[in-house]
Amino acid sequence: HLDSFPAMQEAVGALKQDVERLLVHWQVDPSIRAEHGGGGVGLRLENFEELLTQSFPPCMQYLVEFQRAGKHLKHTGRKQLRPFLREAGFSFSESLRWWNRELLRDPAVSPEAFRNEHQYQIQHAYGLVGNGKPAYAWSCRSTLNRDKFPAPAVGQAHGCPFKVFDEDRLRQFLVIRGLELATATSVAAVAKRGPENAIQVGETSPGSRPCEEQACAQVFLARHP
């Protein structure tokens, strides 16, 4: 108990006012936090296409491009993409505009459906409704977890392409997104058969990381030499 430690009690008392003021600031004004997004790499609507090509991880590129092919992401895919965009820097208003534009590419999604369903989910991701806490991007380990991200059915996209795709499809996927054929072949081999089958792309310090995560790290190194 602090009564037994007068010096500690005094220190806690001195800090209490500042800590309470900080907590109150973040708790009472979630709209301010929402308009600053998650910081991250400074993702904005005006630089979205550039960062999508150069810096988005392959799983996020796949989700964006799947949706742009004409069919909107189902629940699990949206759940995976929303917090990533927030943490990368999208403000709430930018997120709202982006999702409205992208979801309405699919004729099955009406403006009314967007307002009634999808807008609430975006608000929830920014902590503006529900428990008041923003959603955070899923880790690679979580994305690889079949309990959290089961294998996508036909017409769905979610999870990790390094796990979901077979080796040939993965290699083609990486080549289409700008990797040299030799690099894409090496990365696909890492994802599906382990790093001992790969040409050395770069130092990734794999440790005990899953093969899929090591392969994703090699894609980043290839894009950012």
C-alpha positions as CSV (number, residue, x, y, z in Angstrom):
1,H,0.0,0.0,0.0
2,L,1.3,3.5,-0.8
3,D,0.7,4.7,2.7
4,S,3.8,2.7,3.7
5,F,5.9,4.5,1.2
6,P,5.6,8.3,1.7
7,A,8.1,9.2,-1.0
8,M,6.3,7.1,-3.6
9,Q,2.9,8.5,-2.5
10,E,4.2,12.0,-3.0
11,A,5.5,11.2,-6.5
12,V,2.2,9.6,-7.5
13,G,0.3,12.6,-6.2
14,A,2.5,15.0,-8.2
15,L,1.9,13.1,-11.4
16,K,-1.8,12.4,-11.0
17,Q,-3.0,15.7,-12.2
18,D,-1.0,15.6,-15.4
19,V,-1.9,12.0,-16.1
20,E,-5.6,12.7,-15.6
21,R,-5.5,15.7,-17.9
22,L,-3.8,13.6,-20.6
23,L,-6.4,10.8,-20.3
24,V,-9.3,13.2,-20.4
25,H,-8.0,14.8,-23.5
26,W,-7.9,11.5,-25.4
27,Q,-11.1,10.2,-24.0
28,V,-13.5,13.1,-24.6
29,D,-12.5,14.1,-28.1
30,P,-12.4,11.0,-30.3
31,S,-13.3,13.1,-33.4
32,I,-10.0,14.9,-33.2
33,R,-8.1,11.6,-33.0
34,A,-10.2,10.3,-35.9
35,E,-9.3,13.3,-38.1
36,H,-5.6,12.6,-37.6
37,G,-5.9,8.9,-38.6
38,G,-3.2,6.7,-37.2
39,G,-0.2,8.6,-38.4
40,G,1.8,5.8,-40.0
41,V,3.4,6.7,-43.3
42,G,1.2,9.7,-44.0
43,L,-1.3,8.0,-46.3
44,R,-3.6,10.5,-47.9
45,L,-6.1,10.4,-50.8
46,E,-3.7,12.4,-53.0
47,N,-0.8,9.9,-52.5
48,F,-2.8,6.7,-52.3
49,E,-2.1,5.3,-55.7
50,E,1.7,5.9,-55.3
51,L,1.9,4.3,-51.9
52,L,-0.4,1.4,-53.0
53,T,2.1,0.5,-55.7
54,Q,5.3,1.1,-53.8
55,S,4.8,0.5,-50.2
56,F,1.6,-1.4,-49.4
57,P,2.2,-5.0,-48.3
58,P,1.0,-7.6,-50.8
59,C,-2.0,-8.6,-48.7
60,M,-3.3,-5.0,-48.7
61,Q,-2.6,-4.5,-52.4
62,Y,-4.6,-7.7,-53.1
63,L,-7.6,-6.5,-51.1
64,V,-7.7,-3.1,-52.8
65,E,-7.2,-4.5,-56.3
66,F,-9.8,-7.3,-55.7
67,Q,-12.4,-4.7,-54.8
68,R,-11.5,-2.6,-57.9
69,A,-12.1,-5.6,-60.1
70,G,-15.8,-5.0,-59.6
71,K,-16.9,-7.0,-56.5
72,H,-16.8,-5.4,-53.1
73,L,-14.9,-7.0,-50.2
74,K,-17.0,-9.1,-47.9
75,H,-17.0,-8.7,-44.1
76,T,-13.6,-10.3,-43.3
77,G,-11.8,-8.5,-46.1
78,R,-13.1,-5.1,-45.0
79,K,-12.3,-6.0,-41.4
80,Q,-8.7,-6.6,-42.5
81,L,-8.3,-3.5,-44.7
82,R,-10.1,-0.8,-42.6
83,P,-7.6,-0.6,-39.7
84,F,-4.6,-0.8,-41.9
85,L,-5.8,2.3,-43.8
86,R,-6.5,4.1,-40.5
87,E,-3.0,3.3,-39.1
88,A,-1.3,4.2,-42.4
89,G,-2.7,7.7,-42.0
90,F,-6.1,8.1,-43.5
91,S,-8.3,10.4,-41.4
92,F,-11.9,9.5,-40.8
93,S,-13.2,11.8,-43.5
94,E,-10.6,10.5,-46.0
95,S,-11.6,6.9,-45.1
96,L,-15.2,7.7,-45.6
97,R,-14.6,9.2,-49.0
98,W,-12.3,6.3,-50.1
99,W,-14.6,3.5,-49.0
100,N,-17.6,5.2,-50.5
101,R,-15.9,5.5,-53.9
102,E,-14.4,2.0,-53.8
103,L,-17.5,0.1,-52.5
104,L,-19.8,1.7,-55.0
105,R,-17.7,0.3,-57.9
106,D,-19.9,-2.7,-57.3
107,P,-23.4,-2.1,-58.6
108,A,-24.7,-4.4,-55.7
109,V,-23.7,-1.7,-53.2
110,S,-26.1,1.3,-53.2
111,P,-25.5,4.7,-51.6
112,E,-28.2,3.8,-49.1
113,A,-26.4,0.5,-48.2
114,F,-23.2,2.4,-47.7
115,R,-24.9,4.9,-45.3
116,N,-26.8,2.2,-43.4
117,E,-24.1,-0.4,-43.1
118,H,-20.6,0.5,-44.2
119,Q,-20.4,4.0,-42.7
120,Y,-21.1,2.6,-39.2
121,Q,-18.2,0.1,-39.6
122,I,-15.8,2.9,-40.6
123,Q,-16.9,5.0,-37.6
124,H,-16.3,1.9,-35.4
125,A,-12.8,1.5,-36.8
126,Y,-12.0,5.1,-35.7
127,G,-13.5,4.7,-32.2
128,L,-16.4,7.1,-33.0
129,V,-19.0,4.5,-32.1
130,G,-19.1,1.4,-30.0
131,N,-16.5,1.1,-27.3
132,G,-14.7,4.3,-28.3
133,K,-11.4,2.6,-29.1
134,P,-9.9,2.6,-32.6
135,A,-9.2,-0.6,-34.5
136,Y,-5.6,-1.6,-35.1
137,A,-4.1,-3.3,-38.1
138,W,-3.9,-7.1,-37.9
139,S,-0.4,-8.6,-37.4
140,C,1.0,-11.0,-39.9
141,R,0.6,-13.8,-37.3
142,S,-3.0,-13.0,-36.9
143,T,-3.6,-12.9,-40.6
144,L,-2.1,-16.4,-40.9
145,N,-4.4,-17.7,-38.2
146,R,-7.1,-19.8,-39.8
147,D,-9.4,-19.2,-36.8
148,K,-9.3,-15.5,-37.4
149,F,-8.9,-15.5,-41.2
150,P,-10.3,-18.8,-42.7
151,A,-9.6,-19.7,-46.2
152,P,-11.5,-17.4,-48.5
153,A,-14.5,-18.9,-50.4
154,V,-15.3,-18.1,-54.0
155,G,-16.0,-14.4,-54.4
156,Q,-14.0,-13.5,-51.2
157,A,-10.6,-12.0,-50.6
158,H,-8.9,-11.8,-47.2
159,G,-5.9,-13.2,-45.3
160,C,-2.4,-13.6,-46.5
161,P,-1.7,-14.2,-50.3
162,F,1.5,-16.1,-49.3
163,K,-0.6,-18.6,-47.5
164,V,-3.8,-18.6,-49.7
165,F,-2.2,-18.8,-53.2
166,D,-0.4,-21.8,-54.6
167,E,3.2,-21.3,-55.7
168,D,2.4,-20.6,-59.4
169,R,-0.4,-18.1,-58.6
170,L,1.8,-16.4,-56.0
171,R,4.7,-16.0,-58.5
172,Q,2.3,-14.5,-61.1
173,F,0.8,-12.2,-58.5
174,L,4.2,-10.8,-57.5
175,V,5.4,-10.4,-61.1
176,I,2.2,-8.4,-62.0
177,R,3.0,-6.1,-59.1
178,G,6.5,-5.3,-60.3
179,L,8.9,-7.9,-59.0
180,E,11.4,-9.4,-61.4
181,L,10.6,-13.0,-62.4
182,A,13.7,-14.4,-60.6
183,T,12.8,-12.6,-57.4
184,A,9.2,-13.5,-57.6
185,T,10.2,-17.2,-58.1
186,S,12.5,-17.0,-55.1
187,V,9.9,-15.4,-52.8
188,A,7.2,-17.9,-53.8
189,A,9.6,-20.7,-53.0
190,V,10.3,-19.2,-49.5
191,A,6.6,-18.9,-48.8
192,K,5.7,-22.4,-49.9
193,R,8.8,-24.5,-49.4
194,G,11.0,-22.6,-46.9
195,P,14.0,-20.3,-47.1
196,E,16.4,-23.0,-48.0
197,N,14.9,-23.2,-51.5
198,A,15.3,-19.5,-52.2
199,I,17.9,-17.3,-54.0
200,Q,19.2,-14.8,-51.5
201,V,17.2,-11.6,-51.9
202,G,18.3,-9.8,-48.8
203,E,19.0,-10.2,-45.1
204,T,15.8,-10.7,-43.2
205,S,16.9,-12.3,-39.9
206,P,14.1,-14.9,-40.2
207,G,14.5,-16.4,-36.7
208,S,11.3,-18.4,-36.0
209,R,9.1,-16.4,-38.3
210,P,6.7,-18.3,-40.5
211,C,7.8,-18.9,-44.1
212,E,5.0,-16.6,-45.3
213,E,6.2,-13.7,-43.2
214,Q,9.8,-14.2,-44.3
215,A,8.6,-14.1,-47.9
216,C,6.7,-10.9,-47.3
217,A,9.8,-9.3,-45.8
218,Q,11.8,-10.3,-48.9
219,V,9.2,-8.5,-51.1
220,F,9.7,-5.3,-49.0
221,L,13.5,-5.6,-49.4
222,A,13.2,-6.1,-53.2
223,R,11.0,-3.0,-53.5
224,H,13.2,-0.9,-51.2
225,P,16.8,-1.8,-51.9
